[in-house]
């Protein structure tokens, strides 16, 4: 849960920083537009910091939140034959799980490289 949520915060933060950078480039000396662009970039940095927070804090306490609910859409409720307890099992293929993490991480990385190249 923590890793997928923090990826979303990273993507949103990078998008805000790229939007702010584009506004700085097109400001043409207008002080109000430059102020707005800097404000958007600062809030994007804060959003990126929230991603780091969720990555560290929720990953450290993931077992506390795992029992609360399952966010996975394709889970199946199965009964364990040995204990008789019901448990949620995600039967998605590994390639699908890998794509759900690799694509957003790649987009975030490319966005950060683009933002850093335009500084």
N, C-alpha and C positions, 0 to 999 in steps of 0.2 A: 504494500500500500504506500509506504513512504517514498519509495523510489519513483513510482509512477506519478504521484502528486507533485513531487519536487521537479520532475521533468517539465510538467506543465508550467510551473512558476518560472523555471529557467527560460522557456520559450517566450512567455509573456514579457519577461524582463528584457530579453534581447530585442524583441520586437519594439518595445518602448524606446530602448536606447537607439535603435536604428531609425525610428521615426523622428526622434529628437535630433539626431545627426543630420537627417535629410532636411529638417526645418532650419538648422543652423546654416547649412550650405545654401539654402534658398532665401535666407533672410535679407540679403542685400543691404545690410547696414540698419535695418529697422530694429530699434531697441526692444520694442514690445514683443516682436516675433522671436528675437534672440532670447529674451527672458522666458517666454513660453517654451521654447525649445530646450533651454537648460533645465527648466522645471520638469519637463517630460523625461529628460535623460536622468535626472536625479531620482524621480519616482521609479524609473526603470531599473536603476541600480538597487533601489529598495525592494522592488519585486524580485530581483535576482537574489538579494540577500534572504528574502523569505524562502526561496527555493533551497538555499544552503541550510536554513533553519530546519525546514521540513526533512531534508535529507539526513541531517545529523540527529535531531531530536526524535523524530518519529521512527527512524531506523533503530535507534537505541531502545525505544519503547514499543517496537512493533508487536511483540508478543502480547502486550497489554491490549492493543487495539485489534489484534487478529481475532480474538474471541468475540468481539462486538458484532461484526457483520462481515460479509464477503462482498466486495465490489465487483468481483469477476462475473461477467454475464453468463458464461457458458459453464457454470458449475453444475454438478449433478449431486443430488443428495443420495448417498449410499449408506447401507447399514453394514458395519464391520461384523463379519461372521463370528469372530472370536469373542468380542466384547458385547456385541449387540447395540453399540452406540451408533447414532447417526452422525455422519460427517460429510462435509462438502468436498467434492473432488473435482479438480479442474482437469478435464481430459483433452485440452487443446494441444495440438502438435507443438513440438519445440520450435519449429521454424516460424510458426505464427507468433509465439511468445517472443522470439528473438526479434522479429520484424517490428512488433509493437514497442520495443525498447530502442532498437537500432535506428529507426527512421527519425524519431524526435531528437535523439541524442545527436545524430548527424546534422539535422537542421539547426540545432542549437550551436553546435561547433562551427558550422559554416557562417552562421549569423555573428558569432563572436569574432571570428577571423575578419569578416567584412567590417564590423564596427571598429575593431582595432586597427585595421588598415586605413580607415578614414579619419583617424584621430589627428 
